[in-house]
Every structure is written in structure tokens, then in C-alpha cells.
Amino acid sequence: MNDLSILAPRPKPRSLWLDVWEQFKSHRGAIVGAVIFILILTVVLIGPFLWRLDPAFIEPQAIKMLKSRNQGPSIGHPFGTDQLGRDMLARIMFGGKVSLAVGMAAMFISVLLGTSIGILSGYFRRLDGPLMRLTDLFLALPLLPLLLVMVMLLRETLSKLLGPELGIFFLIVTAIGVTSWMQCARIVRGEVLALKEREFVLAARSIGTPSVRIILRHILPNVMSPIMVTATLGIATAIITESALSFLGLGFPPDFPTWGRLLFDAMDYLQLYPSRVLWPGLAISLTVLSVNYIGDGLRDAMDPKQRGR
């Protein structure tokens, strides 16, 4: 019996990412969120090639422009038109590209800063105190007023240097990124504090492996799970923040639509044309909810306890 058990082929170890995918599939909310988010990405990225109306087109003739203003849904304009006769469907698709680009770029900056500060703080004891006090300082600041001050002070300068669209994009992405890294830093620091006492890290130290190599080879790969979850949820936070800035009139120029800007432009017509607020508000809500559900699914799927390990 013992000989047979020795000669029997051992089962292949299961892949970590296969386990993560199996657990993710069992989360109904995450699957629904992923489907909705993929649909939104498809409409935003591929839709303009199928719906070829210019989002900035205004009828040159005054009479035609007046007749085309604030129209309701129709075959020619499924989402209606705005106060200048521009097609709302085209503007929502164009604004979606800008809002999603802002969310992903700001998330990248936030995760890069948070991961770097979290790893340095958790691994090097002498840096832990100063970096965590810096994190506490940013957490104590009122972020929305800070964002408003940054945008108001740097808006004109960057617009002159980089142009109105690129300058505002760079300003908003940077402002959101440098004010939203704190949670990621705290999460990564906690993971690193536990990892640096593990046997494989202590063994690498004992043979004289440089700290940079230990961080890149052993620490960073093992903190990717919480980083991925934080990054997913950070996209939703960045989209909401950009929408809030645009809604307050401090975002992109009026001729450069984002979902928040479309909400801001529609507020004066809320009682007469409520659909003007409905479509961009629905786009923001569905995107944020779907991303949050994806983040919840990833968090559960990457938890060893949830995977049954």
C-alpha cells in the first residue's frame, strides 16, 4: 500500500490565478459589475465610430440652431440635444472617454505613490515615522477644498503652457492622484510589516541580498493583491472627484465635455428638461457601482480564507 502511494502520480498544484478566477466567478455582483463596465467601455470606445455625429457640432444657421435646442429623444438624437443643439449621445460617449481616462490616470498616480510610500515605510524602520506622519497629515486635510485651491491656483498657468484641454487634464489628474494615495499606503505598509518577518525574506537577508532586490523579488509580488483591489476602487473615487470638480465649474472647458461637465451644464434646465441630467448621472452611477462591485469581487477572490485555503 505504501509503495503504491509512493508511485502514484501527485496531483498538479492549482494555479493561484485559477483559484482567484473561480472565486471571482462565484461573486454575482462582481460578474454583473464586470459585464456592465465592459459594456460601458465598449460604448465609449467603439460607439463614436458607429455614431458619427460630432459632439461639438452647432448648426451655423441661427434658425436651425434654435429649432434643434433642447430636443427630446428621437431617432436622429436618441438622448436628445443640449442648449446649443449638440447631440447628447455623442457628447456622453466623448465625455465618457475623458472621465475614464482621468479615473485611470489618477488611479495610476495614486497607486504608484501609495505603493512606494507604503513599501518604504513598512520595510525601512527609520522611514516609518516620517512617512506615516506625512500620511496622517494628508488624511487630516480637507481634500475637496484642497483640490479646489490647487485647481484655482494652477489652472491658468498650465492652460497657457499645455493648452486648455491638456493643461486641465494634467492638473486634474495630478491633483486627484496626489491627494488620494493615503489609504493605499496604509494597506501596503501593513502587508509589508508582516511580510518582512516571513522566513523567505529573512533567508534572503541572511545571504546578503540587497534591500532593493528583496523588495522587487519578494515583497512587491506578494502585495500585488491588495494593490489591485485598491487600484480598482481608486478608479471609482477618481471619476467621482473629477465629476464633482466639473460640476462645480472648475473642471474642463465648456466645449470639452465630461460627465461632470454635462451635469453642470444641465442644472439650469433641470425642471424643464430632466433627461439632460438623467443620462450623464446614470453613466456616472453605473460606472462607479460596477467598478465598486468588481473591487469587492477581487477583494473576496484574493482573500485566502475566502478561497478555502
C-alpha positions as CSV (number, residue, x, y, z in Angstrom):
1,M,0.0,0.0,0.0
2,N,2.8,2.4,0.9
3,D,4.7,1.5,-2.3
4,L,1.6,2.2,-4.4
5,S,1.1,5.6,-2.7
6,I,4.7,6.5,-3.4
7,L,4.4,5.5,-7.1
8,A,1.1,7.2,-7.7
9,P,1.3,10.5,-9.6
10,R,0.9,13.6,-7.5
11,P,-1.8,16.0,-8.4
12,K,-0.6,19.2,-10.1
13,P,-0.7,22.2,-7.8
14,R,-3.6,24.6,-8.6
15,S,-2.7,27.9,-10.1
16,L,-3.2,30.9,-7.8
17,W,-4.9,32.9,-10.5
18,L,-7.2,30.0,-11.4
19,D,-8.3,29.9,-7.8
20,V,-8.8,33.7,-7.9
21,W,-10.9,33.4,-11.1
22,E,-13.0,30.6,-9.7
23,Q,-13.8,32.6,-6.6
24,F,-14.4,35.8,-8.6
25,K,-16.9,33.9,-10.8
26,S,-18.9,32.9,-7.7
27,H,-19.4,36.6,-6.8
28,R,-22.6,37.5,-8.7
29,G,-22.2,41.2,-8.1
30,A,-18.7,41.2,-9.4
31,I,-19.7,39.4,-12.6
32,V,-22.6,41.8,-13.2
33,G,-20.3,44.8,-12.5
34,A,-17.7,43.4,-14.9
35,V,-20.3,43.0,-17.6
36,I,-21.7,46.5,-17.1
37,F,-18.2,48.0,-17.1
38,I,-17.2,46.2,-20.3
39,L,-20.4,47.4,-21.9
40,I,-19.6,51.0,-20.9
41,L,-16.1,50.7,-22.2
42,T,-17.4,49.3,-25.5
43,V,-19.9,52.1,-25.9
44,V,-17.4,54.8,-25.0
45,L,-14.5,53.5,-27.2
46,I,-16.3,51.9,-30.2
47,G,-19.5,53.9,-30.1
48,P,-18.1,57.1,-31.7
49,F,-17.0,55.0,-34.8
50,L,-20.6,53.9,-35.2
51,W,-22.4,57.1,-34.2
52,R,-20.5,59.7,-36.2
53,L,-22.2,62.9,-35.1
54,D,-19.7,65.5,-33.9
55,P,-20.2,66.1,-30.2
56,A,-19.2,69.8,-30.7
57,F,-21.2,70.4,-33.8
58,I,-23.5,73.5,-33.7
59,E,-25.8,74.5,-36.5
60,P,-24.3,77.5,-38.2
61,Q,-27.7,79.0,-39.1
62,A,-29.3,80.7,-36.2
63,I,-32.9,79.5,-37.0
64,K,-31.8,75.8,-37.3
65,M,-29.8,76.1,-34.1
66,L,-32.8,77.5,-32.2
67,K,-35.1,74.7,-33.5
68,S,-32.6,72.0,-32.6
69,R,-32.1,73.2,-29.0
70,N,-33.2,71.0,-26.0
71,Q,-34.9,68.4,-28.1
72,G,-36.2,65.2,-26.5
73,P,-35.2,61.7,-27.6
74,S,-35.7,60.9,-31.2
75,I,-34.4,58.7,-34.0
76,G,-31.8,61.3,-35.0
77,H,-30.9,62.1,-31.4
78,P,-31.6,59.1,-29.1
79,F,-30.6,61.1,-26.0
80,G,-31.9,64.4,-27.2
81,T,-29.9,67.6,-27.7
82,D,-28.4,70.3,-25.3
83,Q,-29.0,74.0,-25.1
84,L,-26.9,74.6,-28.3
85,G,-28.4,71.7,-30.3
86,R,-25.5,69.4,-29.9
87,D,-26.2,65.6,-29.8
88,M,-26.2,64.3,-26.2
89,L,-25.4,60.7,-27.1
90,A,-22.2,61.9,-28.9
91,R,-21.3,64.1,-26.0
92,I,-21.8,61.4,-23.4
93,M,-19.7,59.0,-25.4
94,F,-16.9,61.6,-25.8
95,G,-17.2,62.7,-22.1
96,G,-17.0,59.0,-21.1
97,K,-13.6,58.7,-22.7
98,V,-12.4,61.8,-20.8
99,S,-13.9,60.7,-17.5
100,L,-12.5,57.2,-17.7
101,A,-9.1,58.4,-18.8
102,V,-9.0,60.8,-15.8
103,G,-10.0,58.0,-13.5
104,M,-7.4,55.5,-14.7
105,A,-4.6,58.1,-14.9
106,A,-5.3,59.5,-11.4
107,M,-5.6,55.9,-10.1
108,F,-2.1,55.1,-11.6
109,I,-0.5,58.1,-9.8
110,S,-2.3,57.3,-6.6
111,V,-1.3,53.6,-6.6
112,L,2.3,54.4,-7.6
113,L,2.7,57.0,-4.7
114,G,0.8,54.8,-2.2
115,T,2.7,51.6,-3.0
116,S,6.1,53.4,-2.9
117,I,5.5,55.1,0.4
118,G,3.9,52.0,1.9
119,I,6.8,49.7,0.9
120,L,9.4,52.2,2.1
121,S,7.6,52.9,5.4
122,G,7.0,49.2,6.1
123,Y,10.4,47.9,5.2
124,F,12.7,50.6,6.5
125,R,12.1,51.3,10.1
126,R,13.8,54.7,10.1
127,L,11.5,55.9,7.4
128,D,8.3,54.6,9.0
129,G,7.8,57.5,11.4
130,P,8.3,60.4,9.0
131,L,6.3,58.8,6.1
132,M,3.4,57.8,8.4
133,R,3.2,61.3,9.8
134,L,3.1,62.7,6.3
135,T,0.3,60.2,5.5
136,D,-1.6,61.4,8.7
137,L,-1.1,65.0,7.6
138,F,-2.7,64.3,4.2
139,L,-5.5,62.4,5.8
140,A,-6.2,65.3,8.1
141,L,-6.5,67.8,5.3
142,P,-10.0,68.6,3.8
143,L,-9.4,67.1,0.4
144,L,-12.1,68.8,-1.6
145,P,-11.2,72.4,-0.5
146,L,-7.5,71.4,-1.2
147,L,-8.4,70.3,-4.7
148,L,-10.3,73.5,-5.3
149,V,-7.4,75.6,-4.2
150,M,-4.9,73.6,-6.4
151,V,-7.1,73.9,-9.4
152,M,-7.8,77.6,-9.0
153,L,-4.2,78.5,-8.4
154,L,-2.6,76.4,-11.2
155,R,-5.4,76.4,-13.8
156,E,-4.4,79.5,-15.8
157,T,-0.6,78.7,-15.7
158,L,-1.0,75.1,-17.0
159,S,-3.6,76.2,-19.6
160,K,-1.1,78.6,-21.1
161,L,1.8,76.1,-21.0
162,L,0.0,73.0,-22.3
163,G,-3.2,74.3,-23.8
164,P,-6.7,74.4,-22.2
165,E,-7.6,70.8,-22.6
166,L,-4.2,69.1,-21.9
167,G,-3.4,71.5,-19.2
168,I,-6.6,70.9,-17.3
169,F,-6.3,67.2,-17.8
170,F,-2.8,67.1,-16.4
171,L,-3.9,69.4,-13.5
172,I,-7.0,67.4,-12.5
173,V,-5.2,64.0,-12.8
174,T,-2.2,65.2,-10.8
175,A,-4.4,66.9,-8.2
176,I,-6.6,63.8,-7.7
177,G,-3.6,61.4,-7.7
178,V,-1.5,63.3,-5.1
179,T,-4.5,63.6,-2.7
180,S,-5.8,60.0,-2.8
181,W,-2.7,57.8,-2.1
182,M,-3.0,57.6,1.7
183,Q,-5.3,54.5,2.0
184,C,-3.1,52.5,-0.4
185,A,0.0,53.5,1.5
186,R,-1.5,52.3,4.8
187,I,-2.7,49.0,3.4
188,V,0.6,48.2,1.7
189,R,2.6,49.2,4.8
190,G,0.6,46.7,6.9
191,E,1.2,43.9,4.4
192,V,5.0,44.7,4.2
193,L,5.3,44.7,8.0
194,A,4.0,41.2,8.1
195,L,5.9,40.0,5.0
196,K,9.4,41.2,6.1
197,E,9.3,38.8,9.1
198,R,8.5,35.8,6.9
199,E,11.1,33.0,6.5
200,F,11.8,33.6,2.8
201,V,12.6,37.3,3.4
202,L,14.8,36.5,6.5
203,A,16.6,33.9,4.4
204,A,17.2,36.4,1.6
205,R,18.6,38.9,4.2
206,S,20.9,36.3,5.8
207,I,22.7,35.6,2.5
208,G,23.3,39.3,1.9
209,T,20.7,40.1,-0.7
210,P,20.4,43.9,-1.3
211,S,17.2,45.5,0.1
212,V,16.2,46.7,-3.4
213,R,16.3,43.2,-4.7
214,I,14.4,41.8,-1.8
215,I,11.7,44.4,-2.3
216,L,11.4,43.8,-6.0
217,R,11.7,40.0,-5.9
218,H,9.9,39.1,-2.6
219,I,7.9,42.0,-1.2
220,L,6.3,43.6,-4.2
221,P,4.9,40.4,-5.8
222,N,3.3,39.5,-2.5
223,V,1.5,42.8,-2.0
224,M,0.0,42.9,-5.5
225,S,-3.4,41.5,-4.4
226,P,-4.3,44.5,-2.1
227,I,-2.8,46.9,-4.6
228,M,-5.0,45.6,-7.4
229,V,-8.1,45.9,-5.2
230,T,-7.1,49.4,-4.1
231,A,-6.5,50.4,-7.8
232,T,-9.9,49.1,-8.8
233,L,-11.7,51.1,-6.2
234,G,-9.5,54.1,-6.9
235,I,-10.9,54.4,-10.4
236,A,-14.4,55.0,-9.0
237,T,-13.1,57.6,-6.5
238,A,-11.2,59.5,-9.2
239,I,-14.3,59.5,-11.5
240,I,-16.5,60.9,-8.7
241,T,-13.9,63.5,-7.8
242,E,-13.5,64.7,-11.4
243,S,-17.3,64.8,-11.8
244,A,-17.5,66.9,-8.6
245,L,-14.9,69.4,-9.8
246,S,-16.6,69.7,-13.2
247,F,-20.0,70.0,-11.6
248,L,-18.6,73.0,-9.6
249,G,-17.4,74.6,-12.8
250,L,-13.6,74.0,-12.1
251,G,-13.1,71.1,-14.5
252,F,-12.6,71.1,-18.2
253,P,-13.7,73.9,-20.5
254,P,-17.4,74.1,-21.6
255,D,-16.5,72.8,-25.2
256,F,-14.7,69.8,-23.8
257,P,-17.4,67.6,-22.3
258,T,-17.0,65.2,-19.4
259,W,-19.9,63.5,-17.5
260,G,-19.5,66.0,-14.6
261,R,-19.4,68.9,-17.0
262,L,-22.6,67.7,-18.7
263,L,-24.3,67.6,-15.3
264,F,-23.1,71.2,-14.6
265,D,-24.5,72.4,-18.0
266,A,-27.8,70.7,-17.4
267,M,-28.5,72.1,-14.0
268,D,-30.1,75.3,-15.4
269,Y,-32.6,73.2,-17.4
270,L,-33.3,70.6,-14.7
271,Q,-37.0,71.4,-14.3
272,L,-37.8,71.8,-18.0
273,Y,-35.6,69.0,-19.4
274,P,-34.8,66.4,-16.6
275,S,-33.4,64.0,-19.2
276,R,-30.4,66.2,-19.6
277,V,-29.4,65.3,-16.1
278,L,-30.5,61.7,-16.3
279,W,-28.1,60.4,-18.9
280,P,-24.7,61.7,-17.5
281,G,-25.9,60.9,-14.0
282,L,-26.8,57.4,-15.0
283,A,-23.4,56.9,-16.7
284,I,-21.5,58.0,-13.6
285,S,-23.6,55.9,-11.3
286,L,-23.4,52.7,-13.4
287,T,-19.6,53.1,-13.8
288,V,-18.9,53.8,-10.2
289,L,-21.2,50.9,-9.0
290,S,-19.7,48.4,-11.5
291,V,-16.2,49.3,-10.5
292,N,-17.0,49.0,-6.8
293,Y,-18.6,45.6,-7.3
294,I,-15.5,44.5,-9.3
295,G,-13.3,45.6,-6.4
296,D,-15.5,43.7,-3.9
297,G,-15.2,40.6,-6.0
298,L,-11.4,40.9,-6.3
299,R,-11.1,41.5,-2.6
300,D,-13.0,38.3,-1.8
301,A,-11.3,36.3,-4.5
302,M,-7.8,37.3,-3.3
303,D,-8.5,36.5,0.3
304,P,-7.0,33.1,1.2
305,K,-9.8,32.5,3.7
306,Q,-12.4,33.1,1.1
307,R,-10.6,30.7,-1.3
308,G,-10.8,27.9,1.3
309,R,-7.0,27.8,1.9
